[in-house]
């Protein structure tokens, strides 16, 4: 992941100690840093091509926190790449191993201007960005993929039991249709119209809930949606995979409840309103299906807040 994308996606971690208690040092490339904690100087350090799991806190020159992954509910993961400029954050990460913590001070001009990004609110030209880091794990790409696969299989079994228990508790076991990838579709009002396929334009009303019944999104109540039906091109990745898979089992005019395992929803990262590894429930009313024209598979541009599952 480039620093440009890193800056957009997730920047930065919990400050492990007061910055004034640690001597600021400078690398040959001009990166200013403070080491707060180092488990073992001989331990495995991050290198280009490794996947790092870490918590990050981004601070401006006045120590105001701009972003903190601790508050986002999940650590940040990145593929460590060649430093894009002298004194970059990536250079500092190669000094750290699992359990280590530090704060790096990166030129805001280099970080944002060189990547053609506007200065975020609270950051002034010529100032430094403070990046406090706590390394949770250092893995090769192969190790990371193996661990992810093992975690996915374990969570898949957990989700299957959660869904099975829910269906039994609510007397829905015999009413639920299971898709190939494990999405359950429970028809509450039959429809007789067309079944959408990839590339079709659809219109729906939806309400998304956690397993405890808490509503986290609905086009019917979302102010940005204005109560209007949600429209999208299905089968092109505009929403979470489980949403599309379930809808492509419904007929126009049908109402159904979709129960989506976490691996086909937000997975281990979750989002600000959805905890990590959450099985989700969506009540869907498929209002309309318009067959897509051959060759037209690109999704239309839509406001981000009207894209459930993104």
C-alpha positions, 0 to 999 in steps of 0.5 A: 500500500502506498503512503498516499493510500495509507493516508486515505485509508487509515492513519495512526496509533496510540501514543505510548508515552509522552513525547517530551519524555523521549529524546528526538533522534533523526535518521540520515534521511531526515526522519525525526523519531522517538522510540518509546518501547523496544522489546528486543533490538535483535527481534525481527523488524519490518522489511519491504514486502512484510504485512504489518498489523499496528495501531496508529494515532495521527496528530497535528503539530499542536498534538491534536488527534486527527485519527486514532485506530484504537477508537475505530475498533480494529488495528490497521494492516499495511503492506510495507513498501519502499519509502516514497520520499526521504524521511517518510513513515515507511522508513521508520517502520523498518526500525520496529518489531512486534511489541515495539512503539514509537512516534515519527514526525513526518513533513506534512508538505511531503506527506500530502503535497507530494501525493497531490492531497489537500491538507486536512483540517488542523494541518498547516503547511510547513508543519510536521505530522506526528505518527504514534505507532504500536506494532502488533505483528510483523508477518511475511505476505505468505504468513499473513495469507495463511493466518487470514485463511485460518481465521476465516475458516474459524469465523465461518464456523462461528457464524454458521452456529450463530445463524443456526441458533438464530433460525432455531430460536425464531422458528425459521429453520424450515423457511430459510433458503441457503445460498451457495456461500452461506447467505440465508434468504427468508421470504416474507412476501412472495414476488412474481417478477424478474430475478435480477442478474449481474448488470441489472439495475434494481430499486429496493427499500432496505433496513440493516440490523445487527443480530441483537435487533439494533438498526445500523442503516435504512434508506427509509430513515437515513436523512441522506437517502431522504426516504427514497428507494435505493438504486444500484447496479447489482453484481458489480461490487457496489455493496457487500457480497452477501447483499448482492448474493441474497438479492439475486435470489429474489423476485421483483415485488418480493420482500425477504430477510437476508442473514449474511455471515460476517465473511460476506459482510464487513469481516474482522474490520467492521466499521464505525457502526458495525462491530468486527465479525458481525452477522448482519440481517437485512430486510429487503423489499425488491421494488423494481428490476431493469435488465442491464444492456449488454456491455454496460457493467460499470456501476453508476456514480452514487453518493457514498452514504447511499451504498449499504455494505460499502 
